[in-house]
Amino acid sequence: MVTSPSSSGASVPQPRGRRRERRHRFSVFLATLSSRRFGVPRTGSTGGPSDLGDDLVAAVRTLVPIRAARLTTRAAAVIVASDDCAAGVLRFPVPTPARPGLQLEVELDSSCGLDGWDRQSLRNAGRVFGLLLESRREASALTDERQADGAAPLIGSSACMQRLRGQIERVAATDFTLLIEGETGSGKELVARQVHDLSNRHQGPFVAVNCAALVESLLEAELFGIEDRIATGVRGRRGKFEAADRGTLFLDEVAELSPAAQAKLLRAVQELAVERVGGQGTRSVDIRVVVATNKCLRGLVGAGRFRADLYYRLAGVELEVPPLRRRREDIVELAEYFLARHLGLRRLALSESAAEALVTYDWPGNVRELERVVERALALSREDVVGLQDLPAELTRTYAEVLQPSVARAETMRAWGSRYARLVLERCGRNKRRACEVLGISYHTLQSYLRYQARPRGAGVAGSDSAPDDTVT
């Protein structure tokens, strides 16, 4: 015989068989939670109850007969298990640091009679829910952190980016060797990962190797592996080729390999088999090889700096990643994406002047440079809006050189329009009809801009600085 707790605090004899039955119920409760899909419930901002869902209600019913169950947020002063079931409702604390004050609210059946052991089981269920919620929250945070540490997705609505996405989808359906060319920071590794994720190898590993960082003397061991005990203290290990088995091997900056390394790579890519350092035989690997370079391999072949046979082995299918200056319409979209990635740090918006400066810059470092510029603004900006003063000087230099003198002279829009119209007219060989087509204005409006003579502010006839008529004649 064992004793059972009661609401009055007195001990009531509990048969050993009943104790075994309650333990069995709790084990069934845990098994139900683990076997069913558990969606994290949401509570409203007002602290009202939120349904746990059929799965969790079914789990609680393995302990006691109930009508409904929900999570609710109450004031901390009442986060205790209520023994008053006159209204048919009991509440038990759900301890979780992320959501203090959370409770398990159980609505009982009218014919249900609970003793101390039943209440203890529900109290333990509340603790289990707290652990489960916390573990899910930590898993979600870990996933978000991994996504934040990765490169930006293929963001952009420009025609060249839409064309690149279509090419990626078509290439991913094959298993051919792929060559990706593009400038530094343009997102070549991101394209390679997209190809891997969309291919039938997406469940296999994606192994990235920076060829520029490989030490020549250790290259074979890094790529092809090394046998155990070929020298004192040396332990055998797999190379990158074996590590990528049934997946994708990404070789970045392949143009930086030495001629000797190129010869070794050629055989491995051609045979899809490697021989470990100190080994006696080859090992076949099932991989897709994707290589990337920021240089023109064809030009290097012509200059004798890259093996022609290796180039033709790698260059069967090629993708070109466009530099950021060739898709300026994507710059603001990318900048806003990088700002959104750091909403947990602070909330910033782009001013119109900062956005214009970003678009006019040539971005030699491409998307990687843009990300660093956004991070600089997040760290140094004193306002909630990113202005010109929050951008690096080299980025705003051209923009400032064009605008600041006019701002200092308080020039009007008509003065700007007149200056630009004259510039376009000169570029059109003084052909006014052609200039009108380029400017998108009527011949009458062009004549008005050309007749305009800039005057000091406040001088001349009132209204002489008004904008020209832009009606089509």
C-alpha positions as a printed NumPy array, in Angstrom:
array([[  0.   ,   0.   ,   0.   ],
       [  1.103,   3.585,  -0.736],
       [ -0.464,   6.892,   0.244],
       [ -2.093,   9.356,  -2.137],
       [ -2.019,  13.133,  -1.674],
       [ -5.398,  14.778,  -1.223],
       [ -6.576,  18.378,  -1.396],
       [ -6.862,  18.478,   2.407],
       [ -3.281,  17.36 ,   2.857],
       [ -4.238,  14.049,   4.493],
       [ -2.778,  10.808,   3.218],
       [ -5.195,   8.344,   1.699],
       [ -4.137,   4.72 ,   1.219],
       [ -3.456,   3.978,  -2.455],
       [ -3.393,   0.381,  -3.725],
       [ -0.158,  -0.688,  -5.402],
       [ -2.098,  -1.657,  -8.536],
       [ -3.542,   1.855,  -8.779],
       [ -0.051,   3.337,  -8.501],
       [  1.118,   1.118, -11.366],
       [ -1.894,   2.187, -13.424],
       [ -1.125,   5.904, -12.965],
       [  2.5  ,   5.398, -13.975],
       [  1.275,   3.592, -17.062],
       [ -1.052,   6.485, -17.88 ],
       [  1.781,   8.993, -17.673],
       [  4.002,   6.863, -19.897],
       [  1.12 ,   6.717, -22.408],
       [  0.84 ,  10.517, -22.136],
       [  4.544,  10.953, -22.98 ],
       [  4.311,   8.456, -25.828],
       [  1.3  ,  10.321, -27.244],
       [  3.204,  13.601, -27.229],
       [  6.209,  12.09 , -28.977],
       [  4.145,  10.267, -31.625],
       [  1.889,  13.172, -32.612],
       [  2.799,  16.376, -34.414],
       [  3.066,  19.126, -31.848],
       [  2.284,  22.634, -33.08 ],
       [  3.384,  25.369, -30.684],
       [  0.181,  27.137, -29.602],
       [ -0.136,  30.889, -29.743],
       [ -1.773,  33.072, -27.182],
       [ -3.292,  36.42 , -27.972],
       [ -1.854,  39.663, -26.678],
       [ -4.793,  40.006, -24.314],
       [ -3.866,  36.864, -22.462],
       [ -6.962,  34.994, -23.559],
       [ -7.004,  31.236, -23.873],
       [ -5.622,  29.569, -26.957],
       [ -6.564,  26.092, -28.076],
       [ -3.823,  23.523, -27.755],
       [ -5.144,  21.519, -30.654],
       [ -6.591,  18.036, -30.927],
       [ -3.222,  16.334, -30.496],
       [ -2.482,  17.825, -27.088],
       [ -6.056,  17.431, -25.885],
       [ -5.778,  13.755, -26.779],
       [ -2.543,  13.566, -24.81 ],
       [ -4.083,  15.124, -21.672],
       [ -7.07 ,  12.805, -21.942],
       [ -4.749,   9.859, -21.41 ],
       [ -4.314,  11.191, -17.839],
       [ -7.812,  12.34 , -16.889],
       [-11.174,  12.726, -18.697],
       [-11.461,  16.359, -19.852],
       [-13.664,  18.403, -22.175],
       [-11.023,  20.845, -23.436],
       [ -7.505,  22.085, -22.732],
       [ -5.756,  25.327, -23.628],
       [ -2.814,  27.515, -22.776],
       [ -3.508,  30.882, -21.2  ],
       [ -1.464,  33.72 , -19.722],
       [ -2.509,  35.02 , -16.322],
       [ -1.035,  37.381, -13.796],
       [  1.917,  35.901, -11.941],
       [  0.022,  36.107,  -8.641],
       [ -2.435,  33.431,  -9.689],
       [ -0.007,  31.003, -11.321],
       [ -0.871,  28.193,  -8.969],
       [ -2.826,  25.015,  -9.378],
       [ -6.391,  25.795,  -8.425],
       [ -8.171,  23.204,  -6.343],
       [-11.507,  24.92 ,  -6.812],
       [-13.247,  22.966,  -9.572],
       [-16.705,  24.349,  -8.898],
       [-16.582,  25.944, -12.352],
       [-15.09 ,  22.763, -13.832],
       [-11.742,  24.446, -14.659],
       [ -8.293,  23.765, -13.253],
       [ -5.1  ,  25.716, -14.031],
       [ -1.524,  24.514, -13.697],
       [  1.725,  26.434, -14.332],
       [  3.68 ,  25.812, -17.558],
       [  7.212,  26.978, -16.692],
       [  9.073,  28.431, -19.682],
       [ 11.436,  31.447, -19.542],
       [ 10.303,  32.727, -22.934],
       [  6.666,  33.081, -21.829],
       [  6.351,  33.753, -18.097],
       [  2.883,  33.328, -16.651],
       [  1.84 ,  30.591, -19.023],
       [ -0.684,  28.066, -17.651],
       [ -2.323,  24.862, -18.698],
       [ -6.071,  25.396, -18.374],
       [ -8.112,  22.198, -18.252],
       [-11.896,  22.177, -18.538],
       [-13.261,  19.117, -16.778],
       [-16.211,  16.949, -17.572],
       [-19.152,  17.622, -15.233],
       [-19.175,  14.003, -14.055],
       [-15.419,  13.946, -13.409],
       [-14.125,  13.552,  -9.898],
       [-10.395,  14.202,  -9.413],
       [ -8.276,  13.237,  -6.456],
       [ -4.824,  14.458,  -5.448],
       [ -3.04 ,  12.012,  -7.712],
       [ -4.973,  13.256, -10.765],
       [ -4.046,  16.857,  -9.948],
       [ -0.426,  15.869,  -9.514],
       [ -0.487,  14.19 , -12.934],
       [ -1.876,  17.367, -14.542],
       [  0.711,  19.482, -12.71 ],
       [  3.443,  17.244, -14.114],
       [  1.856,  17.53 , -17.565],
       [  2.178,  21.324, -17.309],
       [  5.891,  20.929, -16.56 ],
       [  6.293,  18.616, -19.552],
       [  4.563,  21.154, -21.798],
       [  6.981,  23.818, -20.536],
       [  9.987,  21.662, -21.392],
       [  8.521,  20.868, -24.794],
       [  7.812,  24.524, -25.606],
       [ 11.295,  25.55 , -24.534],
       [ 12.971,  22.834, -26.568],
       [ 10.958,  23.83 , -29.642],
       [ 11.848,  27.498, -29.113],
       [ 15.572,  26.692, -28.865],
       [ 15.385,  24.502, -31.972],
       [ 13.648,  27.302, -33.881],
       [ 16.238,  29.828, -32.703],
       [ 19.041,  27.51 , -33.813],
       [ 17.445,  27.173, -37.255],
       [ 17.074,  30.958, -37.555],
       [ 20.714,  31.407, -36.527],
       [ 21.883,  28.977, -39.188],
       [ 19.825,  30.79 , -41.803],
       [ 21.147,  34.146, -40.64 ],
       [ 24.739,  32.942, -40.864],
       [ 24.233,  31.767, -44.423],
       [ 24.321,  33.837, -47.58 ],
       [ 21.354,  35.805, -48.793],
       [ 18.942,  33.929, -51.035],
       [ 18.753,  34.782, -54.727],
       [ 16.967,  38.081, -54.225],
       [ 16.109,  40.301, -57.146],
       [ 13.38 ,  40.945, -59.694],
       [ 15.614,  42.041, -62.562],
       [ 15.477,  40.256, -65.887],
       [ 18.976,  38.818, -65.5  ],
       [ 18.125,  37.323, -62.096],
       [ 14.925,  35.773, -63.413],
       [ 16.925,  34.286, -66.268],
       [ 19.527,  32.947, -63.81 ],
       [ 16.828,  31.287, -61.68 ],
       [ 15.452,  29.551, -64.753],
       [ 18.912,  28.306, -65.693],
       [ 19.501,  27.002, -62.173],
       [ 16.274,  24.998, -62.248],
       [ 17.171,  23.426, -65.582],
       [ 20.761,  22.655, -64.578],
       [ 19.671,  21.16 , -61.235],
       [ 17.64 ,  18.527, -63.073],
       [ 20.886,  17.116, -64.522],
       [ 23.974,  15.631, -62.906],
       [ 26.583,  17.258, -65.146],
       [ 29.741,  19.033, -63.994],
       [ 28.975,  22.745, -63.614],
       [ 31.204,  25.814, -64.011],
       [ 30.033,  29.036, -62.351],
       [ 31.756,  32.289, -63.313],
       [ 31.257,  35.664, -61.678],
       [ 33.013,  38.474, -59.892],
       [ 34.083,  38.293, -56.259],
       [ 31.134,  38.688, -53.916],
       [ 28.477,  38.173, -56.588],
       [ 27.105,  34.968, -54.99 ],
       [ 28.699,  32.036, -56.819],
       [ 28.566,  29.722, -53.794],
       [ 24.941,  30.669, -53.255],
       [ 24.151,  29.611, -56.826],
       [ 25.979,  26.323, -56.231],
       [ 23.921,  25.684, -53.088],
       [ 20.716,  26.457, -54.963],
       [ 21.66 ,  23.916, -57.625],
       [ 22.362,  21.335, -54.905],
       [ 19.115,  22.033, -53.03 ],
       [ 17.022,  21.679, -56.183],
       [ 18.766,  18.529, -57.403],
       [ 18.07 ,  14.901, -56.558],
       [ 21.185,  15.04 , -54.358],
       [ 19.65 ,  17.532, -51.921],
       [ 19.632,  14.968, -49.108],
       [ 23.359,  14.358, -49.549],
       [ 26.189,  16.563, -48.268],
       [ 27.264,  19.867, -49.81 ],
       [ 31.04 ,  20.139, -49.325],
       [ 32.669,  23.485, -50.167],
       [ 36.417,  23.818, -50.72 ],
       [ 38.299,  27.109, -51.176],
       [ 41.061,  26.117, -53.584],
       [ 42.94 ,  29.383, -52.969],
       [ 43.389,  28.427, -49.307],
       [ 44.763,  24.925, -49.927],
       [ 48.422,  24.447, -49.038],
       [ 50.207,  22.812, -51.962],
       [ 51.928,  20.201, -49.819],
       [ 48.66 ,  19.174, -48.179],
       [ 46.418,  19.41 , -51.221],
       [ 46.289,  15.678, -51.95 ],
       [ 45.506,  14.807, -48.347],
       [ 42.785,  17.474, -48.165],
       [ 41.074,  16.514, -51.411],
       [ 41.704,  12.776, -51.648],
       [ 42.339,  11.708, -48.024],
       [ 45.205,   9.939, -46.3  ],
       [ 45.705,   6.381, -45.088],
       [ 46.195,   5.586, -41.427],
       [ 49.734,   5.39 , -40.001],
       [ 51.685,   6.23 , -43.142],
       [ 53.861,   8.29 , -40.815],
       [ 54.322,   8.628, -37.06 ],
       [ 51.317,  10.294, -35.485],
       [ 49.333,  10.461, -38.728],
       [ 45.754,   9.29 , -38.53 ],
       [ 43.782,   8.269, -41.586],
       [ 40.909,  10.427, -42.743],
       [ 38.646,  10.979, -45.694],
       [ 39.291,  13.706, -48.207],
       [ 36.757,  16.211, -49.51 ],
       [ 35.876,  13.992, -52.459],
       [ 34.877,  11.112, -50.192],
       [ 33.115,  13.451, -47.768],
       [ 30.892,  14.648, -50.622],
       [ 29.866,  11.12 , -51.641],
       [ 26.214,  11.031, -52.808],
       [ 26.2  ,  14.819, -52.701],
       [ 27.85 ,  17.869, -54.278],
       [ 31.509,  18.929, -54.17 ],
       [ 31.942,  22.691, -54.657],
       [ 35.454,  23.832, -55.637],
       [ 35.665,  27.617, -55.311],
       [ 38.424,  29.722, -56.928],
       [ 39.587,  26.762, -59.01 ],
       [ 41.725,  29.106, -61.142],
       [ 44.117,  29.509, -58.185],
       [ 45.281,  25.872, -58.343],
       [ 48.866,  25.261, -59.399],
       [ 49.602,  23.309, -62.616],
       [ 50.519,  20.226, -60.551],
       [ 47.275,  20.468, -58.582],
       [ 45.303,  20.893, -61.819],
       [ 46.759,  17.636, -63.15 ],
       [ 45.729,  15.771, -59.987],
       [ 42.258,  17.281, -60.067],
       [ 41.787,  16.349, -63.737],
       [ 42.128,  12.631, -63.087],
       [ 39.814,  12.688, -60.073],
       [ 37.107,  14.624, -61.942],
       [ 37.436,  12.447, -65.025],
       [ 37.371,   9.088, -63.242],
       [ 35.253,  10.098, -60.225],
       [ 37.683,   8.009, -58.203],
       [ 40.379,   9.009, -55.724],
       [ 43.447,   7.383, -54.252],
       [ 44.336,   8.32 , -50.699],
       [ 47.856,   9.399, -49.854],
       [ 49.697,   6.191, -48.986],
       [ 46.911,   4.039, -50.402],
       [ 47.194,   1.092, -52.759],
       [ 43.962,   1.413, -54.722],
       [ 41.3  ,   3.853, -55.867],
       [ 37.962,   4.555, -54.228],
       [ 34.971,   5.412, -56.401],
       [ 32.824,   8.374, -55.36 ],
       [ 29.302,   9.321, -56.421],
       [ 29.451,  13.11 , -56.538],
       [ 28.489,  16.095, -58.64 ],
       [ 31.367,  18.502, -59.173],
       [ 30.586,  22.229, -59.218],
       [ 33.479,  24.665, -59.681],
       [ 33.554,  28.448, -59.51 ],
       [ 36.008,  31.16 , -60.445],
       [ 36.143,  34.95 , -60.548],
       [ 38.425,  34.824, -63.576],
       [ 37.797,  33.914, -67.198],
       [ 39.097,  30.359, -67.505],
       [ 39.071,  30.521, -71.287],
       [ 41.395,  33.51 , -71.157],
       [ 43.686,  31.704, -68.705],
       [ 43.822,  28.72 , -71.069],
       [ 44.879,  31.023, -73.896],
       [ 47.579,  32.53 , -71.687],
       [ 48.844,  29.062, -70.742],
       [ 47.968,  29.471, -67.057],
       [ 45.238,  26.824, -66.932],
       [ 45.188,  23.336, -68.41 ],
       [ 43.064,  23.142, -71.532],
       [ 42.048,  19.515, -70.87 ],
       [ 40.853,  20.389, -67.373],
       [ 38.971,  23.428, -68.664],
       [ 37.072,  21.361, -71.242],
       [ 36.318,  18.794, -68.537],
       [ 34.82 ,  21.483, -66.277],
       [ 33.182,  23.799, -68.797],
       [ 30.466,  21.517, -70.172],
       [ 27.681,  23.519, -68.518],
       [ 28.337,  27.128, -67.522],
       [ 26.433,  29.703, -65.483],
       [ 27.348,  33.365, -65.185],
       [ 26.386,  35.286, -62.055],
       [ 25.794,  38.949, -63.029],
       [ 27.595,  41.65 , -61.021],
       [ 25.488,  43.977, -58.929],
       [ 26.086,  46.981, -61.204],
       [ 24.305,  45.105, -64.011],
       [ 21.151,  44.687, -61.929],
       [ 20.803,  48.031, -60.175],
       [ 17.048,  47.576, -59.794],
       [ 17.81 ,  44.827, -57.237],
       [ 20.071,  46.958, -55.009],
       [ 17.38 ,  48.52 , -52.83 ],
       [ 15.58 ,  45.17 , -52.525],
       [ 18.806,  43.534, -51.341],
       [ 19.554,  46.343, -48.887],
       [ 16.073,  46.068, -47.364],
       [ 16.537,  42.3  , -47.074],
       [ 19.787,  42.751, -45.123],
       [ 18.103,  45.311, -42.853],
       [ 15.241,  42.872, -42.215],
       [ 17.7  ,  40.123, -41.244],
       [ 18.803,  42.23 , -38.289],
       [ 15.412,  43.321, -36.957],
       [ 16.338,  41.677, -33.668],
       [ 19.219,  44.158, -33.351],
       [ 17.375,  47.303, -34.398],
       [ 14.806,  48.524, -36.901],
       [ 16.124,  50.769, -39.671],
       [ 14.693,  52.11 , -42.921],
       [ 16.414,  53.531, -46.   ],
       [ 15.963,  57.194, -46.793],
       [ 15.343,  58.145, -50.406],
       [ 18.71 ,  59.875, -50.671],
       [ 20.557,  56.832, -49.27 ],
       [ 18.688,  54.499, -51.623],
       [ 19.604,  56.72 , -54.585],
       [ 23.255,  56.732, -53.517],
       [ 23.26 ,  52.937, -53.27 ],
       [ 21.825,  52.618, -56.761],
       [ 24.337,  55.003, -58.372],
       [ 27.383,  53.263, -56.818],
       [ 29.211,  50.681, -58.967],
       [ 29.754,  48.066, -56.198],
       [ 33.121,  46.493, -57.071],
       [ 32.6  ,  44.089, -54.138],
       [ 29.074,  43.233, -55.301],
       [ 26.498,  41.766, -52.89 ],
       [ 29.11 ,  41.017, -50.218],
       [ 30.12 ,  44.694, -50.143],
       [ 26.483,  45.792, -49.959],
       [ 25.926,  43.541, -46.945],
       [ 28.913,  45.064, -45.143],
       [ 27.656,  48.593, -45.892],
       [ 24.254,  47.744, -44.397],
       [ 25.942,  46.286, -41.305],
       [ 27.987,  49.486, -40.947],
       [ 24.803,  51.566, -41.026],
       [ 23.185,  49.297, -38.423],
       [ 26.16 ,  49.753, -36.119],
       [ 26.763,  53.5  , -36.523],
       [ 23.466,  55.15 , -37.44 ],
       [ 22.026,  57.328, -34.68 ],
       [ 18.613,  57.664, -36.277],
       [ 15.914,  55.216, -37.292],
       [ 16.463,  56.086, -40.962],
       [ 19.692,  55.48 , -42.88 ],
       [ 20.868,  58.761, -44.398],
       [ 23.809,  59.775, -46.579],
       [ 25.875,  60.486, -43.478],
       [ 25.574,  56.815, -42.466],
       [ 27.155,  55.541, -45.703],
       [ 30.9  ,  55.292, -46.433],
       [ 32.486,  58.326, -48.066],
       [ 33.674,  56.406, -51.128],
       [ 30.115,  55.255, -51.744],
       [ 28.529,  58.73 , -51.611],
       [ 31.376,  60.613, -53.288],
       [ 29.917,  60.613, -56.817],
       [ 26.419,  61.262, -55.54 ],
       [ 27.629,  64.165, -53.407],
       [ 29.775,  65.617, -56.212],
       [ 26.697,  65.85 , -58.412],
       [ 24.177,  67.094, -55.853],
       [ 25.978,  69.076, -53.167],
       [ 27.087,  72.039, -55.34 ],
       [ 23.535,  72.475, -56.606],
       [ 22.155,  72.2  , -53.097],
       [ 24.659,  74.811, -51.892],
       [ 23.583,  77.188, -54.698],
       [ 19.884,  76.453, -54.023],
       [ 19.282,  75.673, -57.674],
       [ 15.759,  75.083, -58.893],
       [ 14.312,  72.066, -60.648],
       [ 14.113,  74.144, -63.831],
       [ 17.849,  74.83 , -63.676],
       [ 18.5  ,  71.108, -63.286],
       [ 16.147,  70.295, -66.166],
       [ 17.777,  72.865, -68.417],
       [ 21.27 ,  71.558, -67.693],
       [ 20.265,  67.952, -68.337],
       [ 18.374,  68.824, -71.529],
       [ 21.439,  70.589, -72.944],
       [ 23.628,  67.589, -72.059],
       [ 21.31 ,  65.141, -73.821],
       [ 21.044,  67.427, -76.84 ],
       [ 24.828,  67.454, -77.197],
       [ 24.948,  63.644, -76.977],
       [ 22.268,  63.437, -79.701],
       [ 24.386,  65.49 , -82.087],
       [ 22.168,  68.57 , -81.656],
       [ 19.24 ,  66.6  , -83.109],
       [ 16.292,  68.017, -81.172],
       [ 13.797,  65.395, -82.288],
       [ 16.084,  62.616, -81.097],
       [ 16.702,  64.474, -77.824],
       [ 12.94 ,  64.724, -77.276],
       [ 12.635,  60.938, -77.691],
       [ 15.461,  60.301, -75.197],
       [ 14.062,  62.764, -72.651],
       [ 10.435,  61.699, -73.152],
       [  9.211,  65.302, -73.54 ],
       [  7.598,  67.35 , -76.277],
       [  9.487,  69.614, -78.687],
       [  7.838,  72.655, -77.094],
       [  9.054,  71.602, -73.615],
       [ 12.596,  71.054, -74.895],
       [ 12.606,  74.543, -76.405],
       [ 11.45 ,  75.959, -73.067],
       [ 14.32 ,  74.221, -71.236],
       [ 16.846,  75.45 , -73.806],
       [ 15.617,  79.072, -73.568],
       [ 15.926,  79.054, -69.8  ],
       [ 18.805,  81.085, -68.363],
       [ 19.683,  80.482, -64.703],
       [ 19.298,  83.62 , -62.567],
       [ 20.158,  84.215, -58.927],
       [ 17.33 ,  83.341, -56.563],
       [ 14.957,  86.27 , -56.174],
       [ 16.131,  88.076, -59.325],
       [ 14.094,  88.737, -62.45 ],
       [ 10.374,  88.698, -63.   ],
       [  8.268,  86.87 , -60.482],
       [  7.372,  83.436, -61.658],
       [ 10.204,  83.289, -64.226],
       [ 11.582,  80.212, -62.454],
       [  8.432,  78.185, -62.79 ],
       [  8.55 ,  74.759, -64.386],
       [  8.129,  74.593, -68.163],
       [  4.948,  73.357, -69.754],
       [  5.255,  69.582, -70.429],
       [  2.188,  69.192, -72.606],
       [  2.529,  67.295, -75.863],
       [  1.982,  69.459, -78.924]])
